[in-house]
Amino acid sequence: MLVSKYRPKKVDGVIGNDEVKKTLVKWILKWMKGEKQKPILLWGPSGIGKTSLAHALAEEYELQVVELNSSDMRDKESIERVVNSAMLSSSLFGKGKIIIIDDVDAMATKEDMGGITALASILKDVNAPVILTADNYWDRRLAPLRTEVQAIEMKRVSPGAVASLLKEIARKENINISEKEINEIAKNSEGDVRSALNDLETKNYTARDRKKEIFSVLKVVFKSKDFSAIARTVWMADVDHDLLKLWIDQNIPIEYENERDVAAAYHWLSRADVFDGRVANRECWDLLRYSTSLMSAGVAFAKEKPYVKFTKYQYPTYLRKMSQTMSSRRMRKSLFLKLGRGVHLSSKRVSEMVEVFREIAKRNKKEFSDFYRLSEEEVEFLEKI
C-alpha cells in the first residue's frame, strides 16, 4: 500500500505542521541530553500524520520504538503492567528508546475502567520519552492526562501540500493521472493525507462526505419511533458520543414544532447529562449506555408523532463559538509575541500596553506593521481589542 510504502523516515518528510516538527525535535534532543521532559500528546484529526511523525522522529534519531496498543490497555491493571514493562525493558544494541501510545482516546470508551487515570499517574514519573496521539484533546474523558502531558495540536494539511505529495508519488509509481484529478483528490481529502494516498491508489476521485453519517443518525433519531432501529443506528455509527449530543441539542427546536415535544426532548437530554456526569466522576463507563439511550431513544420518543417535513440540520453553535474563541486566542498570542519581540517586552507587559500600541499603529499603519512584521489580520485584531 502507498501509505506504508511512503511513510516518512525523517521528520522533514512529514508534510505540513512545521512548527510542530520543530517543537518535537527540540523535545527529543533535550531527552537525549538527559533533560527529562513531559510526555507529548499529539492531537488532531485522523490521517494528518500524528503517528507517522512520531515514527519518523524515532527513525531519524535512531531510537528503538516501543509501540503500545491502546486496545490492550483497558483497565488500571493492564495499563500499569504494559507501560511499566515498556519503560523497564532494555533497548536493543544500546539504542535509546521512545514509547508511542497511539489513539489514547480509544482507551476512554465505555469499556475503560480507570485506564486513563492510571496512565496519567504513571506518566508523572516516566523515565523515557513518550509520545501519545489522540483525535480530540478536549474530550473530557482525557481530562486526567492534561496536566501530565505537553499537548500539541496538529492541523489538517493544506490541499496544495497534499497535491504536491501526490504528484511526486504518482510520478514514482507511474500512475497515469491528470493534474486536475490530483487536485480533486487533494481537495476532497480535507487535509487527511492517509485518505488522499488511499484515493490515489484506488483512483477514487469523488468527495468524501464526512458529515453524512451524523446526519443519518439525526434523521433516525428525529424521524423514527422504532427503538431497535434507533439503538442499532446509534451504536453502529462512528460518531463521538459528546459530539452527537451537541448535534441533537442544537437541532431539537429545529425539528420539533410542538412546545411539549421540545420540552420532553430536553428533559430526556438533561437526564443523559446526569449520567454523563456520573460516568466522568466515577469513571464507570457501563453507565454510558444509559446516557446514549436517553439522548437518542428518549429524544425520539419525546415527540407525539414524527414530523413529515424536510429539516436542514444545523452545526452546533457551541462548537462554532469554541472554534472562534480558539482562533481569537491564537491571534492574540501571535500578536503579543511579535509586539513584545519588537520592543523586548513580555507578552504580559504588552497586554497592559495595548492602547499605546493601538495609538501608534493609527499614525502609520504600514510602517507599524512592517516594523513588527504583522499581518493585515493581526493589525485589524489590534484595532478591535
Steps between C-alpha positions, in 0.01 A plus 500: 500500500617852424434611858752248633747529214529877526487538877763771571832389648604848612316781674532731199332232290172559683310767308346798678506597869852649486485658847390170653797325339744759639352462848529121487864512389592739785312274742680181399842671496446609861414142593816377328702750707353352816247779560172342604197635312125459527343240269367645174135460398456559127135562424293582196282337231573149376737459208703820540824324598509482882624142518718539190672801659568308821655210306698733274647670807601162643657384175691823436653498849553122501272428792345162567121531481292333767150531356211434735154409381227686686261212433710285737485761777141522616536499879739612771672163536571454129620862468749462784621163373549603137644851549729411790629199307573723201692752710705235678588294192851531360560655159657295224866568414518778760259722306297767670132425538175682430153384601211569261144457626271537200133604512498554875142629477398149394569401860231741617211284387217340687720197571773708665525442875739761636755463221541871423547590867753219543691612190509860627642379831774298328597789270586716802815296558579386147874455437492474121362720221133427439281617212125448516252570221131586515233647277343733755707643786191671643309174547412530868587135554864594435493767774728302739776507236505873435723601790748220427567564130608775265213514253581601142225546245566385144304669223357359180750514216429758229361374165806641323741301717293183458489551121880543484550173687253317276671628184839376621366157594301470176820573306699238691225238468426578133136567583319649202304785652436859395588805707129582523428158651787537748369840609153348538632225727697754705195723539269212593745366760441805723858479624487124567824383336426133564163514324658695211761226448232232516291691246802535271562126521136405437441786254210631704445862400161554661455717807481348847189613686627511858168629640286240328511252787400747769213628285383140454493452878309826552246399240430169675478664845270782391288322238454158659334343804648155442717427805693215336583707193609796713718289730659312210575818302650689794717216629631405154574858394857626519392820676644637825250483788543860616498630144173321423344645815594852387343441158179368657490791745539753218233350277217408739323839460563490126340157454226512765227762462273414792613663826419187700716290267789745539467506879481120523801459270713735711384317813645172371813675372555648846465152650772384261718783635450369853632158401792657311592680821496172689715338232758778527502516881499128571675381182226240472463468124224240529268794568573645156243273337225662710609846390508391136150351521358808673644750254396296195195282570386733779503800266342293222206387715451851643306598189133411476546402136774543236502827306460442128723773360850568374729631773832668435704405805732764641861474615519540882533865601714400798768347275495800267548741791776285648677502165470879473626547856797273437584691183482828691732369772754387241487838328548682832796280594669546162444878507633548854808287428588707194443832677701384801785378282519840332537697824650227724196467726313197629158414358348585838654848493383548140144409604511787751609744228254410225357853482849645449575262213158569349560876499844459342352275231238764412770755409661287231347156459739382226817608680370345823411166338833486312703568815325232705448269200126482556247358257195703395285276720720569804483877445121481470485289815707761689253770395207301641629374835 
